[in-house]
Amino acid sequence: MIKKLIAIGLMGGLWMFSTSALAVTPGNVNLENTATLFYDGNATGITANATVVVNVISSNPSLSDVGTITKAEGQEITTEATYTITATNNGLDTYNFDNAGVPSISNATNATLTGVSYEYRDDGGSVITSLQLGVTALAVSASQGNTTITVPADGNDTDGIVNGIANGDTVVILGDVYTISAPITESGSNNVVLTLDRGLDQAVTYDVATGVFERTTFTVRTNGASGVGSKTDPALATSYDVSVALTGTVVTDATQATASDVFTVVVVNITIDKFVRNVTRDNCDDGGACAADLNVDAGSGVQNYYLTTGTKVVDARSAEVLEYVIRVVTPADGALVNARITDVLDVFTSFNSGSLKILGRTVSDEGTGDNTGAATPAFPLDPGADDGGLLINDDTFVATGTEEGGGAVADNKTVYILYRVTVL
C-alpha cells in the first residue's frame, strides 16, 4: 500500500456531500455469489462460484473555495491559503499537483512580483507535490452513538490501511466528520473494524453502501520570505491570481479526476508618517500656543504637528523638549499582525522617560539603554532592545498596566505613537 504523503488536517463544515455521492461500492472488494444445485440423493448440493473484483473509479474530489485574500505590501506569508479536499470516488487515489507542484501566478495588476512564488505544503511545512485520499464503505449497519464501524477488507492484510484509510485520517460519513482514532488491525477476514474518535451522530446502514470518504487539508504558501509583492501605484488596486490544480492517477474510461481553484491576492499599502513639534515654544500649525499634549486617542488628528518634510521645519535649542508622533494607517482589509515600530534617537537628544504613549495610553517596554548607553531611561522603540521594537495596537487593545501593545492592528485603523525627547 502506498504510504500517505500528507499530514491530515480538518476544516469542518466547509463541504457537504450530494445524495448521489453517498452510495459507493469500495474498490478491491470481491463480489461473490454461489449457485447451488440440489437433487435427490445429494442434500448438500453442488456449487459453482463467480467472482468479480470491483475497480477503483476516478471521481473529481471536492475542493473548498478560498476566494480573495488581502495582504499588506511586503508582508511575509506563513500560510497564504488553506484548502480542504474530500474524496468522492470509491477507493485510494493519488492526486498530483499540476505545474510540478508550484501554483501558477497570473493577471498581475499594478504589482511588482519579483521573487514571489508559491508552493504546496502540508501542515508541517514540508513541500509536497501530491496527496492521497482513500474511500471505503460500511459493510455492517451501526447505531447512533457507536464508536466503531465495520468496512470490507481490501485484500492487503499487513499494512494497517484499508482502501487508503489509516489511523489518524479524517473521514466523512453521511456528511459528519470523524477521525480514525486507533490502529487498524486486519485479521484476514472479509471485514475490518475502524475506531472513531466519537460516537456516530446518526445511524448508518450498509444496504445503500454508505461511503467513508477521506478528507484532508493542504496549504499554498509563499516560497521563502519574498512576501506578496509590492504596490507600484498606491492609488490603484493591486492584485494577482494564484491557480491551484490537481489531477488523479486513476483512469476511468480514458479520463482522470481533477480539482482546481483560483484565489486572488489583493495587495494593499500601509502608510506611516512622522510628525514633530517643539513643546517648549509656540511653534504650531494653527499659529497659537501648543497644548500641553495632544488627545490622540480621541482622534483629534495631528494638526498641531509639523511634518518634517517640504517647507515646514521645526527649530529647537538646547534643553528644549520635542514631541514626536508616529502615525500608522491601515486600509480596508489591511490588518497587521505582530506590528512593531522602531525608531532611533538622534545622538543629540535624550528620551524623556515615561513619555511614550500608544493612542494616548502610557506604555513602557523592556528596552535596555538609550542612545547614550545608559541603563535608564530606556528608549522603548530601540530596535536593538528585547523584541526588536515596540509592539503596537489599535483601540481594541485592553491594557492591564503600562505594557506595550499586542501587535494586532485591524483594518481601517489609525494608530498614534507619541514620545518626547530633550535636546542636549
C-alpha positions in Angstrom: 0.0 0.0 0.0 1.3 3.4 -0.8 2.5 5.5 2.1 0.4 8.6 3.0 2.1 11.7 1.6 0.5 14.5 3.7 -0.3 15.1 7.3 -4.0 15.3 8.0 -5.9 18.5 9.0 -9.5 19.5 9.3 -11.7 22.4 8.4 -15.2 21.1 9.3 -18.4 22.2 7.8 -16.9 23.5 4.5 -18.3 20.8 2.3 -21.3 18.6 2.2 -21.9 15.5 0.1 -24.6 15.3 -2.5 -27.1 12.5 -2.3 -25.5 10.7 -5.2 -22.1 10.7 -3.5 -23.4 8.6 -0.6 -23.7 5.3 -2.5 -20.4 3.6 -3.1 -19.0 0.1 -3.5 -15.4 0.1 -2.3 -12.7 -0.8 -4.8 -10.7 -4.0 -4.4 -13.8 -5.7 -2.9 -14.7 -9.2 -4.3 -18.3 -9.6 -5.3 -19.1 -13.2 -4.9 -22.2 -15.3 -5.4 -22.6 -19.0 -5.3 -25.2 -21.1 -7.3 -26.1 -24.4 -5.7 -27.8 -27.4 -7.4 -29.8 -29.8 -5.2 -31.2 -33.1 -6.3 -32.4 -36.4 -5.0 -29.5 -38.2 -3.4 -27.5 -35.0 -2.8 -29.0 -33.0 0.0 -25.9 -30.7 0.3 -25.9 -29.8 -3.3 -23.1 -28.9 -5.7 -21.9 -25.4 -6.2 -20.5 -23.0 -8.8 -18.9 -19.6 -8.0 -18.3 -16.4 -9.9 -16.1 -13.7 -8.5 -15.8 -10.1 -9.6 -13.2 -7.6 -8.3 -14.6 -4.0 -8.1 -12.3 -1.5 -9.7 -11.4 1.9 -8.2 -13.0 4.6 -10.4 -12.0 8.2 -10.9 -14.2 10.9 -9.5 -13.4 14.6 -9.1 -12.7 15.3 -5.4 -14.4 18.2 -3.7 -12.1 21.2 -3.2 -13.0 24.1 -1.0 -13.1 27.7 -2.5 -10.7 30.1 -0.8 -11.8 33.3 -2.5 -9.9 36.5 -2.1 -7.0 37.1 0.3 -5.9 40.6 1.2 -2.4 41.3 2.4 -0.3 44.4 3.2 2.5 45.0 0.8 5.8 43.4 1.6 4.3 41.1 4.2 5.9 37.7 4.5 3.3 34.9 4.4 3.3 31.8 6.6 0.1 30.4 5.1 -1.4 32.0 2.1 -4.4 29.8 1.5 -5.7 26.6 3.2 -7.8 24.2 1.2 -10.0 21.3 2.3 -10.3 18.4 -0.2 -12.6 15.4 0.2 -12.6 12.2 -1.9 -15.8 11.3 -3.8 -14.7 8.1 -5.5 -14.6 4.5 -4.2 -11.0 3.8 -3.2 -7.5 5.1 -2.9 -6.3 7.7 -5.5 -3.2 9.8 -5.7 -3.6 13.4 -6.8 -0.6 15.2 -8.3 -0.4 18.9 -8.2 -0.1 20.4 -11.7 2.7 22.7 -12.7 5.3 20.5 -11.0 3.8 21.3 -7.6 4.2 25.1 -8.0 0.9 27.1 -8.4 0.9 29.5 -11.3 0.6 33.3 -10.9 -1.2 35.4 -13.5 -3.3 38.5 -14.1 -0.9 40.8 -12.1 -2.3 44.3 -11.9 -0.2 47.2 -10.6 2.0 44.9 -8.6 5.7 44.1 -8.6 6.0 40.4 -8.2 9.8 39.8 -8.5 10.7 36.8 -6.4 7.2 36.0 -5.4 6.3 32.3 -5.8 4.1 29.7 -4.2 4.4 26.1 -3.2 2.0 23.4 -1.9 2.9 22.3 1.6 1.5 20.0 4.3 0.5 21.3 7.7 4.0 20.5 9.0 5.5 23.0 6.5 7.1 20.3 4.2 6.8 20.9 0.4 4.6 18.3 -1.3 3.9 17.5 -5.0 1.0 15.1 -4.4 -1.5 13.8 -1.8 -3.6 10.7 -1.4 -7.2 10.2 -0.4 -8.9 6.9 0.5 -12.5 5.7 0.4 -14.3 2.7 1.8 -17.9 1.9 2.8 -20.0 0.4 5.6 -20.2 -3.4 5.5 -22.4 -3.7 8.6 -25.0 -1.3 9.9 -24.2 0.7 13.0 -26.4 2.5 15.5 -26.2 6.2 16.5 -23.5 6.6 19.2 -21.4 3.7 18.0 -17.7 4.4 18.2 -16.8 1.6 15.7 -17.8 0.9 12.1 -17.2 -2.2 10.0 -15.9 -2.0 6.4 -14.8 -4.5 3.8 -11.2 -5.7 3.7 -9.2 -4.6 0.7 -7.1 -7.7 0.2 -4.0 -6.5 1.9 -3.9 -7.7 5.5 -0.4 -6.4 6.5 -0.3 -2.7 6.0 -2.8 -1.4 8.6 -4.6 0.6 5.8 -8.0 -0.1 4.3 -8.5 1.3 0.8 -6.2 4.2 1.6 -7.7 5.0 5.1 -5.4 4.7 8.1 -5.2 5.6 11.8 -5.3 9.4 12.2 -7.1 10.1 9.0 -10.2 12.4 8.9 -13.2 10.9 7.2 -16.8 12.0 6.4 -19.8 9.7 6.8 -23.2 10.9 5.8 -21.8 14.5 6.0 -20.5 14.1 9.5 -16.7 14.4 10.2 -14.8 11.9 12.3 -11.2 10.9 12.9 -9.9 7.3 12.8 -8.5 7.1 16.3 -6.9 3.6 16.7 -4.5 1.5 14.6 -6.3 -0.7 12.0 -6.0 -4.4 12.6 -6.7 -6.6 9.6 -7.4 -10.2 10.6 -7.6 -11.8 7.2 -11.4 -11.9 7.3 -13.8 -10.2 4.9 -14.3 -7.2 7.2 -12.3 -4.7 9.2 -13.3 -2.7 12.2 -12.5 1.1 12.3 -12.5 3.0 15.6 -13.8 6.6 15.5 -12.9 9.5 17.8 -16.5 9.9 18.9 -19.9 8.2 18.6 -21.8 8.3 15.3 -24.1 11.3 15.0 -26.7 9.2 13.2 -27.3 5.6 12.5 -25.6 4.2 9.4 -26.7 1.3 7.2 -24.8 -0.8 4.8 -27.7 -1.7 2.4 -27.1 1.6 0.5 -23.3 1.2 0.7 -22.8 4.2 2.9 -19.4 5.7 2.0 -16.5 6.6 4.3 -14.7 9.4 2.4 -11.3 10.7 3.5 -10.9 14.4 3.9 -7.6 16.3 4.3 -6.1 19.8 4.0 -3.2 21.4 2.3 -1.8 24.9 2.1 -0.5 27.2 -0.6 2.3 29.3 0.8 4.9 31.7 -0.4 8.3 30.2 -1.1 10.7 31.7 1.4 10.5 35.3 2.6 9.8 37.1 -0.6 6.3 38.2 0.6 3.3 39.0 -1.5 4.9 41.7 -3.7 4.7 45.5 -3.6 2.3 48.0 -5.0 3.6 50.0 -7.9 1.0 52.7 -7.5 -0.6 53.2 -4.1 -3.6 54.8 -5.6 -4.5 51.8 -7.8 -5.9 48.4 -7.0 -3.2 45.7 -6.9 -4.0 42.0 -7.3 -2.9 38.8 -8.9 -4.3 35.3 -9.3 -2.9 32.0 -8.0 -4.1 28.9 -9.7 -4.4 25.6 -7.8 -4.9 22.3 -9.7 -4.7 18.6 -9.0 -5.1 15.5 -11.3 -5.7 12.0 -10.1 -3.8 9.0 -11.3 -6.7 6.5 -11.5 -8.0 6.5 -15.1 -11.7 5.5 -15.9 -12.9 5.5 -19.5 -9.7 7.4 -20.5 -10.5 10.2 -18.0 -8.8 11.3 -14.8 -10.3 13.1 -11.8 -9.4 16.7 -11.4 -9.9 19.6 -8.9 -9.0 23.2 -9.3 -9.5 26.6 -7.8 -8.2 30.2 -8.3 -7.7 32.6 -5.4 -6.9 36.3 -5.8 -4.3 38.1 -3.7 -5.0 41.8 -3.2 -2.0 43.8 -2.1 -2.8 47.0 -0.1 -0.3 49.6 1.2 0.1 50.6 4.8 1.0 54.3 5.4 3.3 55.6 8.1 4.0 59.3 8.9 6.2 61.0 11.5 5.4 64.5 12.9 7.3 66.7 15.4 6.7 69.9 17.3 8.6 71.9 19.8 6.6 71.9 23.0 8.8 74.4 24.8 8.0 77.2 22.5 4.9 78.2 20.5 5.6 76.6 17.2 2.3 75.1 16.0 0.5 75.0 12.7 -2.5 76.9 14.0 -0.4 79.9 15.0 -1.4 79.6 18.6 0.1 78.1 21.7 0.7 74.4 21.6 -1.4 72.4 24.0 0.5 70.5 26.7 -0.4 67.3 25.0 -2.4 66.0 22.0 -5.5 63.9 22.8 -4.6 61.4 20.1 -6.9 58.6 21.4 -9.9 60.9 20.7 -8.9 61.1 17.1 -8.3 64.8 17.0 -5.7 64.4 14.3 -2.2 65.8 14.1 -3.0 69.4 13.0 -0.6 70.8 15.7 2.3 68.8 14.4 4.8 69.8 11.6 5.6 67.0 9.2 9.4 67.2 8.8 9.4 67.3 5.0 8.8 70.0 2.5 9.0 73.6 3.6 7.9 73.0 7.2 10.8 72.9 9.6 10.8 72.7 13.4 13.6 74.5 15.1 15.0 73.8 18.5 17.6 74.9 21.1 19.5 73.1 23.7 17.4 71.9 26.7 14.1 72.3 24.8 11.6 69.5 24.5 10.5 68.0 21.2 7.4 65.8 20.9 7.3 63.2 18.1 4.1 61.5 16.8 4.3 58.4 14.5 1.0 57.7 12.7 0.2 54.3 11.2 -2.9 53.9 9.0 -4.3 50.6 7.8 -6.7 50.5 4.8 -9.7 48.2 4.4 -8.7 44.6 4.6 -5.2 45.6 5.6 -4.9 44.2 9.1 -1.4 43.7 10.7 -0.1 41.0 12.9 3.0 41.3 15.1 3.2 45.0 14.1 6.2 46.7 15.6 7.5 50.3 15.5 11.2 51.0 15.8 12.9 54.4 16.0 16.4 55.6 16.7 17.1 58.7 18.8 19.4 61.3 17.4 22.7 61.4 19.4 22.0 65.0 20.4 18.7 64.1 22.2 17.7 62.2 25.3 14.5 60.3 25.7 12.1 61.6 28.3 11.3 58.6 30.5 7.6 57.9 30.8 6.5 60.0 27.8 5.8 57.1 25.4 2.1 56.6 24.5 0.1 54.5 22.2 -3.3 56.1 21.4 -2.9 58.2 24.5 -2.1 55.2 26.8 1.2 55.5 28.6 3.3 52.4 27.8 6.7 51.1 28.7 8.9 48.3 27.3 11.8 46.1 28.4 14.4 48.0 26.4 17.8 48.3 27.9 19.7 51.5 27.5 19.1 54.6 25.4 21.2 56.2 22.7 23.8 57.2 25.3 24.2 53.7 26.6 22.7 54.5 30.0 20.6 51.7 31.6 17.8 54.2 32.3 15.8 55.8 30.9 15.4 53.2 28.2 14.0 54.1 24.8 11.3 51.5 24.1 11.4 52.0 20.3 15.1 51.0 20.2 15.3 48.2 17.6 18.1 46.6 19.5 16.1 46.1 22.7 14.2 42.9 23.6 11.6 42.1 20.9 13.1 44.4 18.2 10.9 47.4 18.8 7.6 48.4 20.3 4.6 46.2 19.7 1.7 48.5 18.8 -2.1 48.0 18.9 -5.4 49.5 17.8 -8.1 50.8 20.0 -9.4 47.3 20.8 -6.4 46.5 22.9 -7.3 46.0 26.6 -4.4 47.1 28.8 -3.7 45.8 32.3 -0.8 48.1 33.0 1.7 50.0 31.0 2.9 47.1 28.9 3.4 47.5 25.1 0.6 46.6 22.7 -0.1 43.1 21.4 1.0 43.8 17.8 -2.5 43.4 16.3 -3.9 46.3 14.2 -7.2 45.7 12.5 -8.1 47.1 9.1 -9.4 50.7 8.8 -7.5 51.8 11.9 -5.2 54.8 12.7 -2.7 54.4 15.4 -0.7 57.2 17.0 2.6 56.6 18.9 3.9 59.6 20.8 7.1 60.2 22.7 9.2 63.2 23.9 12.9 63.9 23.9 15.1 66.7 25.2 17.7 68.4 23.1 21.1 68.1 24.7 
